[in-house]
Amino acid sequence: LRWLNFHFAKANNSRFPPRKIAQFDVDLQDGIVFAIVILSHIPTCHHVSAMKFPCTSEDHVLSNNQNIVLALQEVQLQYPVTASELTHPNPRDNMLFVLFLFQNLPHYVPKTTIVFSTPLGVNLTKNIELSSPAKKTITFLCSSHGSSDFIIDKKSITLEPRSSINIPVEYLSRFTRPVEGQLVLTSKREGHMHAAAMVFNLKSKCTSRRPRKVVQVASKLYDVAAVDVEVDNPFPADAEFQLSLRTEFV
């Protein structure tokens, strides 16, 4: 209960009225506390970003709890609970559900930030190495969130017992401004084997501007020379470009 109260106070941000969670049934029945606790660990979770409040009917409560169940599916957390069971809660069952969230949600806090430092226009690929001390094979599902400039080709990876594997992440250097993303690895439950999720923050850093083309202009001193510069669109869709001129003296 202290864990629920801490994360509700931390991540609520005045979205809902303050409340103190003291019971596992009525205080959790409308799904609001579960939603805020999930968002506290996984801010990108979509299904709990728009909860109904105030809940003036049982349909509102049921809708909120359906979002909780969908949120678990979204982040690949497998727990045998239904929206109807959350709407008509049993304190003992809810306590076990809270214990499950307490054990699993902290793993969705990013472990580290991987910085992709590269000049503008120069793509960069980094490998994230995973090692398994387990005696059984583990299958991880790979998903990315945030900027589409980070590309993960693999949808899933299989980690053999006591082995290592590299996950390549490619960054498309298209803009000078920093972009951010996340790599989320969730294990596929196989029998009683279920590994903890892993999350890595991805961030870009433009170190310099590399010219896409060099146009040479020759003229006599103090004479004006004109040249036509052909601009290519490197993007797969129509785009508007803002022109600016920067002068460097040698």
N, C-alpha and C positions, 0 to 999 in steps of 0.2 A: 504494500500500500504506500509506503514511503517513496518507493521508486516511481509509482504512478503519479503521486502528488508532485514530485520534483520535476518530472518531464512535462506535466500539464502546466505548471507554473512557468517553466522555462520557455516552452514553445507556443503557448497560447497567444501571446502578443495581442491581448485584448480582443481577440476574435469572439470569444464567448465569455459570459460572466464568470468570475472566480468561483471555484468550488473546492471543497475538501472531500477527498475520496476516503470514506471510512468503512464502506461495505462493498462486498464483491457482487452484489446483485443490483439494487436500485440505483446506486451511484454510477454504475457502468451500463445501465440498460439502454440509454439512447445512443450509444456508440461514440459520443463526442470525445470522451476520454481516450478511448482506443485510437481514434483518428489522430488526435494531437500527439499521442505517444509515438505512433508510427511516423508522423511527419517530423517529430523531433529527431528521429534516427535516419529517416529517408525523406528528405524534403522534396524529392522529385516524384514521389508517389502520387499518381493522378486521381485515383478513385476516392481518396479521402480528402481531396482539396476543396470539395463543395458539399458540405454536410448540411442537412436541414436543421434549422433552429429558429425559434423554439419548436419543439415537437408537440403539436397540439392533438395528434391522433396516433393511433397504433400504426397506421400506414407510414407515417413519418419515421417512427422508430424502426419499423421493418426496413424501410428504404436505406436508412443510415447503416443498419447492420448488414444489409446486402453489400453496401460499399466496403465494409470491413472485410467481408469474405472475399470480394473481388480484389481488394488490396493485397491480401495474403497470396492470392494467385498471381497477381502482377509481379510481386517480388520473389516468387517461387518458394514461399513458405507453406509447407504442407501440414495442415492440422485439421483433424476431423471435427469441424464445428460448422453449424448452419446458421443462417440469419434468424431462423425461427427460434433456435436455442438461445441466441444472444438476446432476442426480443423478450423471451420468457426465461430469464436466467436462473440457473441453480447456483447458489453461492460456491459450492464445492467444485462444480465444473468450471465456473469462471475463474476460480483461484488457480486451477490447473492451466487454464488458457493464459492467464497472466504470467504464470511461471514459465510457460513456453516462450512468450514474448520476451520475458526478462533474460532468458538464456540465449535467444537468437538475434534479437534486434541490435544489440551492441556490435555484432559482427558487420553490420551494414555501415558503420562509421568508417570513412576512408582510412586505410592504413598508412598511406603516404601520398605525396604529390609527385608525379613524374613530369618533369619540365622538358619540353621539346625546344631546344635552342637552335635556331637555324636561320640563315639569311632568307629574305623574302624571295619566293619563287623556287626555293630549293626544298624539296620534300625530304622528310626524315622518318626513318623507321627505327623503332626501339623494340627490344625483346624483353618481355617480363617473364622471369624464370620462376616456375613453381616446382616445389619439391614435396614429395609425399613420404612421410615415415610410416604410413599405414601398411598393413599386410594385405589389404584388398584393393582392387581397382576402383578408382573414383572417377566419375564422369561429371564434368563441370559444364554448365550452360553459360555461354558468353553473350553479353548484351552491352550496348553502349548507349549513353545518354548525353545530352548536351549538344555541343557543336558537331555538325556533320563533317567537319574537316578532319576528325579522327576516325580512321577506318580500321575495323577489326574484321578480317575476312572469315575467321572461324566462328561458327555458331555453337560449337561444342568441342571439348577436348577430353581425351581419356588419359588419365594419369595412372600408369602402372604402379604396382606395389614397390615402394622404396626406390623411386626413380624421379627424374626431373624432366620438365618439358618447357619449351619457350613459346610464348604467345606474342607474335609480331603485331605491333600497333603502328600504323602509318599516319603521319601528319601531313596534310596538304597545306603547304605554306602559301596562302593566297592573300592575306591581309597583314598589315603591320600591327594592328591592334591585337592584344592578347585574346585568345579564345579558350574556353574551358569545356571539359567533358568528363565523363566517368566511365570506367570499365567495371562492370559488375559480373562476378563469377559466382554462380549458385550451383550447388551440387545436386545431382539427380539422385533421389532416394532409391536405393536398391536393397530391398529387404530391410534390415535394421541398420544398414550403413548410411549415415548422413553426415557429410562434412560441413563445416561452417562456411558461410558465405564470405567472400572477399571483395572489397571495393577499393579501387585506386582512382585518385583524382588525376586528370590529365590537363596540362596547361601549356600553352605555347609562349614562346618568347622570340621576337624578331630581332636578330642581332645586327643585321645590316640590310641595305637595299641593293640587290643585284639587278643591273639593267637587263631587260629582256632583249634589247637591241641597241647597237651603237651606230649612230648616223654621223658620218664625217662631212663637214662643210669646209670648203677651201675658198678663201677670198683674199684680196689684197688689203693691206692695212687701211683702216677707216672706210673701206667700202662695205656697203650693205649687201648681204647675200641671203637669199630666200631658199628654203628647202621644204618639200612636202614630206611629212612623217606619216607613214601608214600605221594605224593602230589596230592590233589584232585583239579580238575578244577571247580570253582564255577560259571563259565560263560557258557552261552548257546551255545558258539561257540569255535572252536579251538583257543588256545592262547599260546603265548611264554612267559615264565617267566624268569626273571633275578634273579639269586640266590646271596644272600649276607649273611654274617655271622656276627652277633653282639654278643659280649661277655659281660656278666655282672658278676661282682664279688659280692659274698654275704659275 
